[in-house]
Amino acid sequence: MGVTKTDLFTEKQNELASVAKVFAHPARIAIIEYLLQSNTCFNGHLVEELGLAQATISQHLKELKNSGIIQGTIEGVSVSYCINSQRWAEIKLRFNLFFEEFTPPSDYDTCC
């Protein structure tokens, strides 16, 4: 397995790639979609909703939480998760700026 040479890239490039990696799993996308619709939930609800094992859900929640996309609060023996609105806005802005860097010329049909 090769080593990623992140030092060859800018902080912005590394950050965007890191966030893109978090979004690169359909279970995480499903979790995010569920949280966006419900505004909050308990881990147990995700198990019921997505049909994945508790351990699998927990692993994906950990990745999402480590990236700052979601945040959780302990309520008794359960944890309630929601979208971290500040981080969400930051990620949205970064991706919007990235996609807006390309403006095709008016006569652009193919690149080759």
KOLLUMPA-756406 format. One record per residue: x negated, y negated, z negated of N, C-alpha, C in turn; residue in three letters. Coordinates in pm, whole numbers, padded with zeros to 5 digits, always signed. Layout:
XYZXYZXYZALA/...
//
This chain:
-00084+00116+00000+00000+00000+00000-00089-00123+00000MET/-00059-00219+00085-00139-00340+00095-00110-00440-00014GLY/-00203-00530-00032-00188-00636-00130-00138-00761-00059VAL/-00036-00825-00116+00013-00950-00060-00080-01062-00102THR/-00126-01137-00008-00219-01246-00037-00141-01376-00050LYS/-00069-01387-00161+00017-01503-00182-00062-01633-00189THR/-00191-01625-00223-00272-01747-00231-00296-01810-00094ASP/-00266-01737+00013-00280-01792+00148-00162-01883+00186LEU/-00058-01881+00103+00065-01952+00136+00093-02062+00034PHE/+00175-02156+00075+00208-02266-00014+00301-02217-00126THR/+00309-02296-00230+00400-02265-00341+00545-02258-00290GLU/+00579-02348-00200+00714-02350-00141+00742-02221-00064LYS/+00646-02176+00015+00663-02053+00092+00677-01931+00001GLN/+00594-01925-00101+00601-01813-00197+00732-01813-00273ASN/+00778-01929-00315+00905-01939-00388+01023-01896-00301GLU/+01026-01943-00178+01135-01907-00087+01135-01756-00060LEU/+01017-01699-00040+01006-01554-00017+01050-01476-00140ALA/+01013-01525-00257+01051-01458-00382+01203-01456-00400SER/+01266-01568-00375+01412-01576-00387+01478-01490-00279VAL/+01424-01493-00159+01481-01412-00050+01476-01264-00086ALA/+01371-01222-00155+01358-01083-00199+01470-01044-00294LYS/+01506-01136-00382+01613-01110-00477+01746-01092-00402VAL/+01767-01171-00298+01890-01161-00219+01889-01042-00123PHE/+01779-00969-00115+01762-00865-00013+01818-00729-00051ALA/+01907-00723-00148+01969-00596-00184+02120-00614-00188HIS/+02194-00526-00120+02340-00543-00114+02410-00538-00251PRO/+02354-00463-00345+02415-00459-00478+02404-00595-00546ALA/+02292-00662-00527+02274-00795-00586+02367-00896-00520ARG/+02383-00884-00391+02477-00972-00320+02618-00948-00374ILE/+02656-00823-00393+02788-00790-00446+02806-00847-00587ALA/+02704-00837-00669+02710-00892-00805+02728-01044-00799ILE/+02649-01109-00714+02659-01254-00701+02798-01293-00652ILE/+02850-01224-00551+02983-01255-00500+03089-01240-00609GLU/+03076-01135-00689+03171-01113-00799+03162-01227-00900TYR/+03041-01267-00935+03023-01376-01030+03072-01509-00975LEU/+03052-01532-00846+03100-01655-00783+03253-01662-00788LEU/+03319-01549-00770+03465-01545-00772+03521-01554-00913GLN/+03456-01489-01007+03512-01481-01142+03459-01588-01237SER/+03349-01652-01202+03281-01753-01284+03218-01697-01411ASN/+03249-01576-01451+03186-01510-01564+03232-01364-01566THR/+03159-01280-01631+03203-01141-01644+03119-01071-01749CYS/+03160-00955-01785+03081-00869-01872+03021-00760-01787PHE/+02907-00709-01828+02838-00605-01755+02929-00486-01725ASN/+03013-00448-01820+03104-00336-01800+03201-00357-01686GLY/+03243-00481-01665+03333-00511-01554+03264-00486-01420HIS/+03135-00515-01413+03061-00492-01289+03053-00344-01258LEU/+03035-00262-01359+03029-00117-01338+03161-00069-01279VAL/+03270-00116-01334+03403-00078-01283+03426-00133-01142GLU/+03390-00258-01122+03417-00326-00995+03334-00270-00880GLU/+03205-00245-00904+03115-00204-00796+03099-00053-00783LEU/+03133+00019-00888+03122+00164-00883+02980+00216-00890GLY/+02890+00134-00941+02751+00176-00958+02727+00214-01103LEU/+02624+00291-01127+02590+00333-01263+02549+00213-01348ALA/+02573+00224-01477+02537+00118-01572+02389+00082-01561GLN/+02303+00182-01551+02158+00156-01542+02124+00080-01415ALA/+02189+00113-01307+02165+00044-01179+02209-00101-01187THR/+02328-00124-01241+02377-00261-01258+02281-00340-01346ILE/+02238-00281-01455+02147-00349-01547+02016-00388-01479SER/+01965-00299-01396+01841-00326-01324+01858-00446-01230GLN/+01969-00450-01158+01994-00561-01065+02021-00691-01140HIS/+02092-00682-01251+02115-00801-01334+01984-00858-01386LEU/+01892-00770-01421+01760-00814-01470+01686-00892-01362LYS/+01689-00841-01239+01623-00910-01127+01685-01048-01104GLU/+01818-01052-01106+01888-01179-01085+01860-01277-01198LEU/+01854-01227-01319+01827-01313-01434+01683-01362-01433LYS/+01589-01275-01399+01448-01314-01392+01424-01423-01289ASN/+01502-01423-01182+01488-01526-01078+01560-01654-01116SER/+01639-01649-01223+01712-01767-01268+01846-01787-01200GLY/+01883-01698-01109+02009-01712-01036+02128-01696-01129ILE/+02115-01606-01227+02223-01588-01324+02168-01612-01464ILE/+02259-01634-01555+02224-01646-01696+02324-01566-01776GLN/+02286-01526-01894+02374-01444-01976+02378-01491-02120GLY/+02491-01465-02183+02505-01495-02325+02557-01369-02393THR/+02505-01345-02511+02544-01227-02587+02674-01257-02660ILE/+02770-01166-02643+02900-01177-02711+02927-01043-02778GLU/+02890-01034-02904+02903-00907-02975+02803-00807-02922GLY/+02854-00694-02872+02766-00593-02815+02758-00603-02663VAL/+02826-00702-02606+02827-00721-02461+02752-00849-02423SER/+02715-00856-02297+02653-00976-02243+02742-01028-02132VAL/+02772-01156-02138+02853-01221-02036+02758-01293-01941SER/+02773-01269-01811+02686-01329-01712+02762-01429-01627TYR/+02690-01531-01580+02748-01627-01486+02636-01683-01399CYS/+02674-01750-01292+02579-01815-01204+02516-01933-01277ILE/+02386-01947-01267+02317-02063-01322+02333-02175-01219ASN/+02423-02266-01243+02460-02366-01142+02343-02456-01100SER/+02256-02489-01193+02141-02573-01159+02045-02498-01066GLN/+02015-02374-01097+01925-02294-01013+01990-02265-00877ARG/+02121-02240-00878+02194-02213-00754+02182-02332-00660TRP/+02201-02452-00712+02191-02573-00629+02050-02589-00574ALA/+01949-02559-00656+01811-02569-00612+01782-02470-00499GLU/+01827-02347-00513+01806-02245-00410+01879-02282-00282ILE/+02001-02329-00298+02080-02370-00181+02009-02481-00105LYS/+01956-02580-00177+01884-02690-00113+01760-02639-00040LEU/+01683-02552-00104+01561-02499-00042+01592-02424+00088ARG/+01695-02339+00085+01730-02266+00206+01788-02358+00313PHE/+01869-02455+00274+01923-02550+00370+01811-02626+00439ASN/+01715-02674+00362+01602-02746+00421+01522-02657+00515LEU/+01504-02532+00476+01431-02437+00559+01502-02414+00693PHE/+01633-02390+00689+01708-02364+00811+01723-02489+00898PHE/+01722-02605+00835+01735-02729+00912+01606-02770+00982GLU/+01496-02700+00953+01370-02731+01019+01375-02701+01169GLU/+01465-02614+01209+01475-02578+01351+01590-02653+01416PHE/+01556-02732+01514+01656-02801+01594+01625-02769+01740THR/+01706-02683+01800+01677-02646+01939+01702-02763+02034PRO/+01619-02775+02138+01644-02879+02239+01775-02849+02312PRO/+01831-02948+02372+01961-02932+02438+01959-02828+02549SER/+01843-02806+02614+01835-02708+02722+01779-02574+02675ASP/+01789-02549+02547+01732-02427+02487+01829-02310+02502TYR/+01797-02217+02592+01879-02097+02610+01806-01976+02557ASP/+01681-01965+02589+01598-01856+02541+01461-01911+02507THR/+01390-01841+02424+01258-01891+02388+01149-01832+02477CYS/+01180-01732+02553+01078-01669+02637+01116-01671+02782CYS/
//
